[in-house]
Each structure stands twice: as structure tokens, then as C-alpha cells.
Amino acid sequence: FSVAITACEKGRRWQQALNLIDLMHARQLIPNVITCNAAISACEKGGCWQHALSCLAAGKNDNLAPDVITYNAVISACGKGEQCNRALSLFEAMRNDDVMPDVITYNAALNACAKGEQWQHALSLFEAVRDVHLVPDAITYGAVISACEKGRQWQQALGLLAVMRNDRARSDVVICNAAISACGKGKHWQWALGLLESMREDTIRPDAVTYNAAISACEKPGQWQQALNFLAVMQNDTMILDVITCSAVISACEKGEQWLQALALFELLQRRELVPNVITYSAVISACEKGKRWQRALSFLEVMQRGGVVPGIITYSAAISACEKNGRWQHALSLLEVAENSGLELHDISYSATISACGNGEQWRQAHCLVMVMWKHVAVANVVSCNAAISAYEKGGQWQYALCQLHSMWDNAMLPNIISFNAAISACERCGQWQQPLAFLHLIQKTR
């Protein structure tokens, strides 16, 4: 039976392994710890953490004393199943059973922390590895850096890389990818690019994941030239481009206000027969908005829907902003209504852009209706949307509403800024109400 179960474990046939365990019990044969370990390992390789735990419990019922191999397999199974708390509980139970963890145990627990985004626990475990004088390996460092990456702890990730170098441990592409991604999530693209350069110095060959992480780091601050350079490197190295890569570069161009580059990249994506997703469309529509190409923005929105891609609120907000910047208040109102009817939760950007569009189109009544709706959902009202409303009232010569809006901001603990006051003063000035601004001079002084 032991040989057969071990063969099932190596062949990743966990169902057959469990069937054999059941057959042993039916024949009143008690599995030994080696047999039990093989069955648990088979469950771990098959991604069945529940069955791995059941095997552990069954072994204890048979008076088997689990060893380090037993716990390593069960902890690893829970980690792969994203059961971080169970994995950590097993780690504690292991020590209570006087079973000493080894590096493999710590690595399994660290991987569980990485998947569960428990970076604090991961750092504690890493310190414990060193405290018990075990030697961390590449898997140890990779797991703890990955946990820091998921927790957006870029400084911790860089610190661990420094410790790794001091320990003269060999880094690899997986570890570097996690560190680059951590820097990107921490909005430190320069550090991300520095790590990429150090990979070349350490003769570690970057892969597609590396460049995706670097492009993503460049995307957020709008470093579109760098993103395009990495895309060119990937193409020259005949790496496979996916929709995530192209979407990130399009987004970088959008944030860098390079709408023509964004459109060219969208065409590249189509030539590669990649299927754009909601992130891709949102980025290219936002690029059109920044390029004041409202017709192109609405065209992409239409193509998106025809292709079966459901727009999100970010997509609609970008399209509304494109209409707002080009004075298309009717289109902006229509899009806001469609978004609401789609069951999407409208946010401040959606309202701000639509109110501003109505104001620019001298449609203060439409803007006022939106303001009333917005204040029913105070969570979406902010200084930007309120300023858009005051500006709409100013353009419509509605000084009373402008002042009411200003006081509503104050009543809702929303601090008006210089734009708020300037718009309100301008509304009063336009209507010859020069005395009115004197009444809220004390509010201006309070904001200083």
C-alpha cells in the first residue's frame, strides 16, 4: 500500500491515494506515518487543503505522531489554498507537538502569508528563521519579499534584498520581479528601474513578468517613454505580449497625455489579435478625453459594448469628462443616466464632470438638479464637485444658489478652497450683489 500511495502522490493522483487509505482501513490495516505523509502530499499537489487536513486528523486518530514532513505538506496545502490563518495555526500546533520546523516549514508558512497578504506575519517568520540559526534560501527570500510586495511595503522589500546580498544568497528572476512590483505599487518607479538595471549587472535575465512589473511601475506616474522602451525591448526579445502589458502602456501614455501614442498602441493590440478588456478601453477613452477627442471616446465606448465588454464607472467617467471638456453637456447627461441605469454606483468624478459640462453649456438648471441628487448621496460630494456646481450657478447668474452651495459645503464639514470662494464672489459680482461677499469674509479667514 505504501508503495502504491507514494506512486499516486508522485503522479498527483490524490483521489486514488485517498481511496487506498480507505481500503487500508477497511482491511483493518493502520497506515504508518510515511504512508500518511504520501497521501497528504498527494492532496497538497492536487490543491486539496481540506483533504490534507482530514488526513492529518485521521493520522492522529490512528495514534500516529506527525513529523516535520507531515506538517510541511499540510501547511503547504493550506498555503496553496489561500488558507493563511490555518497554515499559521498548524505552524503553532507543530511546535506544541515538539516537532522542530525546518527551512521547508518556514518557506511553506511564508508562502501562505504571501498569498494571504500577511506581510507582518511574513516578516516575523523571517526573523524567526534567523533566530533559530536556519539558513534562508532563495525560496525564503522570495516568499517574504512577495508578501511585502502584496502589502505594498516597498521599503521592506528593498531592505530584504539588501539582507540577501549581505548573506551572499543568490537572487533569481522571481525575487527581483516581486521587488520591482513592490516598488511600482509604492509609486517609486525610479527604484523599480534601478532594480531592473541591477538584474542585468547580476546576469539575471529579465522575463515578461519583469517587464510587465516595470511597465506597471512607469504607468502610474505617466512615464510613458520608459513604458514604450520596455515594450520595444519585449518585442525585440520576441516575448509574448498580453493584454495586461498593452493596457499598462496605454495607461502610461494616457497619464502622460500622449493620446496619439495610446491610439497607436490600441491598434497594435488589435493587430496582435489580443482582446481588449475594460481596463484597456477605460485607458484609451481617458486618453481621448485628455486629447479632447470626445467623438473618439464615445466611439470606443460603443465598440466596447458591441464587443461584449461591460463598461465600469471609471469608463463612463472618462467618457463623461471627454464630453465635458468639449462642451457636450447633453452627451454627458445621457452617459450619466446610462451609467446609473446600469446599476453602477456613481462617484464624485462622474457628478463633477457632468455638472461642469452643464455649467459650461450654461445649463444651470440641469446642474442644479444634479446637485440636489448629489447631496442626497453625501458620500459622493466633494470640493471638486461643489466647485463645479458653484461655477455653474455663476455662469447662470444664480448668486443665491452659489452662496447656498458654499454654506452647504461648510455645514457638511467640507472646507471650501480659493476656487470655491472665487466662483461665489464672481456670481455675486455678475449680478451686482457686491455686498454679499462681505457676509462670508469670515469664512475665507477661517480657511486660511
N, C-alpha and C positions, 0 to 999 in steps of 0.2 A: 504493500500500500504506500509506504513512504516513497519508494522509487517512482511509482505512478503519479502521486500527488506532486512530487518535485518536477516531474516531466510536464504536468499540467501548468505548474507555476511558470516554468520557462517558456511554455507555449502560450501564455496569457489566457489560459482556459480556466477561468475562475469557477464557472458553473460546475464543470467536471470535477474540479478539486473539491468543491463543497459536497458534491454527490458522493465522492469517495469517502469523505469524512463521515457522512451519514451512514454509508454502507458499513464502515468500521464499527460504528456504534450499534447498528442493527445486528452485527455479528458478535457483539459484546467484546470488541477489541478497543482498548484505550489508546488513542494516538499519543505518541511521545511529543516532546517539545519541538523536535526537528520537523515532524510531520505537520504539527500545528503552525509552525513558522512558515512552512512552504505554502500552506493554504492561505494564511494571512497575506503573504507576499503576492500570491496569485490575485487576491482581491484588491490589493494595493495597485498592482499593474493594470487591473481592469477598471480602476476608478470607482470601486465599490466600498466606500468607507464604512457604511452601515454593516456590511457582511464581515469586514475586518474586525470591527468591534464585537460582533456576535461571536466570531471565532475566539477572540481573546477571552470573552466571558465564559464560553464553553470550555476552554482550556483550564480556566481557573476552577470551574465546577468539577473537572476531572482531576483536580489536585495537582495540576501541572504548574510549576513555577516559571513564569515568563522570564526570559533572559533579555539581554540587550538587543538581540536580533528581533525578538518578538516586538518589543516596544518601538524599535526603529521602523519596522514595517507598518505598524498601526498608526504611529504619528505621521509617517509619510502619507499614508492613505487619507488621513483626516486633512492634511495639508492640501493634497491634490483636490479634495472635495470641498475646499474653502471652509473648512471647519476649524478655524484658528483656535477658538476657545477650547474645543475638545482636545486639540493637539497639545495645547499648553497644560490642560488638566492631566493628560496622560504623562506629560513630562514630569509633573509633580508626583503623580502616582508611582512613577518609575523609581524615583528617589526614595519614596516611602517604602517601596519593596526592597530597598537596599540594592538596587541594580544601578551600577555606575554608568552614566551616559558617556558615549564616546563622541568623536567628531561627527560621525554619521548621524547620531541622535540630534546633536545641536543643529546640524545642517537641515535636517527634516523639520525641526521646530522653527528654524529661521525662515525656511521656505513657506511654512504655514503662516508666519507673521507677515511675510511679503504679500502673499495672496489676500490676507485679511486686512492689509493696510495698517498693521500694528507696529509702526516704526519704533515706538518707545520700548515695547517688549523686545523687539529685534535687537536694539542697542544693548539692553540689559543682558540678553542671552550672549551676545558677542563678548561683552565684558566678562561674563561667567566662563566662557571658553578659555580666555587668557588667565583668569584667576585659578582655574584648576590645572593650568600648565599643559593644556592641549594645544596642538599646533593648528591654527586655522588654515584651511586650504582655499583654493580658488572658489569652490562652491560656497564656503562660509562667507567669504567676502562678497561674492556675487549676490547671495541671498540678502545680506544685511544692507548692501547698497541699493538693491532693488526695493527693499522695504522703505528706505529713505526716499527713494525716487517717487514711490506711490504716495508717500506722505508729504511730498513737495519740500523735503528737507535737503536742499541742495548743498548747504554748508556742511551738514553731517556727511553727505555722500563724498564730498571733496576731502574732508578730514579722514575718512576711512581709506580713500585712495592713497593719501599720504602715509597712513599707518602701514598700508600694504607694501608700499615701496620701502619703508624703513625696515620691514620684516623680510624684505627681499623675496616676497611672494610674487609669483608670475601672474600678471594680469592676462585677461583674454578679451575677446571682442564683446562677449555678453556683459562683462563687468563694465567695460567702457561705455557700452550702449546705455546701460542703466544710469551711469553718472552723467552722460550727456543729456539724457532725457530729464534727469533731476534738475540740471541747470536750466534747461528750457522751461520746465514748469515753474521754476523760481524766477523766470524772466531775466536770466543772466546769460544772454546769447554769446557774449564775449568769452565767458568761461567755457561754454559748450564748444565753441570753435577752437579754443586753446586745447581742450581735451582731444579733439579730433586731430589736431596737429601733433600732439604728443603720442597718439597711436601710431602715426607714421614713423616717428622717431624710435618707438619701441618695436618697430616692424610687425605691428598688429594690423592686419588688413581689414579696413572697414567693409561692412556689408550693407545691404539695402536698409536694414534696420538702423544702422549707424546714420546713414544719410537722411533717412526719414526723421530721426530724432533731431538731427542738426537743422533740417529744413523747418521742422516744427518750432525749434528754438528761435529761428530767424523770423518766423511768421508773425509772432505776437508783437514784436517791436517794429514790424514793417521793413525788415532788412531784405528787401526784395532782390537786390543784386546778388547777395550771398546765396539766397534761396535758388535763384536761377543758375548760379555757378555750380551748386551741388547737383541740381537737376541735370546739367550738362555732363558732369562727371559720371553720374549714374548711367546716362545714355552712352557715353564713350566706353564705359566698362561693361556695356550690354547687360546691365542689371535690369531686372523686371520692375517696371513702373506700375504702381497700382493707383486706384482712385484716391487713396489716402495721401499719397505723395503729391499727386497733381492738385488735389484740393488745398493742401497746405501751401503750395507755391502760389496758387491763385489767390489765396487769402493774404499771403505776404505782399503780393502785388497790389491787392485791394487796399491794404493798410498803408502802403506806400503811394497810394493814389496813382497807380500805373494801370489805368483801366484797359488800355490797348494791349498791354502785356497779358493781362488777365484773360481777355477775349482770345488772344492767340493760344494761350495755354489750354483754354477750354476746347479749342479746335484740335489741339494736339491730343487731348484726352479722347475726343471722338474718333480721331484717326487711328488711335490705338485700340479702338473698339472697347474702351472702358465705359462702364455705366455710371454716369454722374449720380451722386446721392444728394440728400437735402443740404449737406454741408457745402458741397460743390456749388450747387445752384445759389445758395444764400451768399456765398463769397462772390460769385460773378455778378449777381444782381446788385450787391453792395458796391462792387467796382463800377458798375454802370451808374449808380447813384452818385458816386464821387466824381465821375466824368460827366455828370449832368446829361446822361443819355436815358431819359425816362422811358422812351419807346422801347429801347433795347431791354431795359429792365422788365417791362411788362411782357415783352416777347418771350424772355427766358422763363418768366413765371407761367406763361401759357404752355410753353414747350414742356416744362417740368410736370405740369398737371396732366398733359396728354400722355406723357411717358409713365404715368402711374406713381410719380414721386409726390408724396403729400407735403405741401409747404408747412413749415413751422412758423411760430410767431416771429422769429428772427428774420425769416424770409419775407414775410408780409411787411415787417417794419422797414426793411431795406427798400422794398418796392414803394412803400408809402413815402419814405424820405426822398426817393428819386422824384416822385411826383411833387412833393413839397418844394424841392429846390427849383423846380421848373414851373411853379405856379399852377399846377394841375390839381386844384382843390377837389373837383368833382371825382377824379380818379382816386384821390387819397381817401375821400369819404367812402367810396364804393369798396375799396380794398379793406378798410377798417371794418365795414359791415360784413364782408365775406369772411374775414378772419374770425369775427365774433360768432357768426352763424356756423362756423366750422367747429365750434366748441373750444377754441383756443382761448387761453387766459391772456387778455390784453395787458400790456405793461406800459411803463411811463414813456418809452421811446415811441410806441405806436400812437399814444394820445398826443404827445408833444409835437410830432411831425404833422399829424392831421390838423391839430389846432393851428399850428404855424402856417400850414397850407391855406386854411380858411382865412386866416388873418392877412396873408399876402394877397389873397384874392378878394380882400375887402368883404368877406362874408362873416361879419361879426356875429350874426345870429346863429349861424351854423357852429361857429367856435363856442358860443355861449352854451348851446345845447350839449356839446361835448364836455365842457367844463362842469356842467351840472352832473353829467353821468360820471365823470372822473371823480368828483368829490364824494359820490356815493361809495366809491371804492378808494378810500383814502390811501390805501397801500400803494396805489399807482401814481398818486400825486407827488410831485417833487418840485424843486425850484425851477428846473428847466421847463416843465410843462406849465407851471404857473406863469412863468415869464412869457411863454408863448401866448397864453391867454390874455395877459395884460397888454401885450403888443397888439393882439387882435382887436381888443377894445379901443386901444389908442388909434389904430387906423380907422376904426368905425366911428370915432368921435364919441365914445361911450365912457366918459370920465368917471361916472358914478360906479359902473361895473368894475373899472380898473382899480378904483380905490377899495371897493368891496373885496376884490381878489387879493389885494395887498394885505388887508386886515385878516382875511381867511388864512393866509399863509402864517401870519403871526399867531392867530388863535390856535392853529394846529402845530405849533412849535416848529414851524418851518422858517428858517432865517432868510429874509429877503436879501438879495445882493444888489450891487450897484446897477445891474441891468434892470432889476425889478423896479427900483426907485426911478431910474431914468425914464422908463416906459410910462410909469404912472404920472410923473411930472409932465412928460410930453403930452399925455392925454388931456391933462388939465389945461396946459398951455394952449393946445389946439382949440379948446372950447372956451377960452377966455376966462378960465377959472384959476386966476393967479393966486387967489387967497388960499385955495385948498392945500397946496403943498406945504404951507406953513403949519397946517394942522398935524402933519406927520413928520415934521422935522425931528421930533423927539425919538421917533422910530429909527431914523437914519443914524442919530447919535448913538443909540443903543447897539447898533450893529458894528460900530467901529471898535 
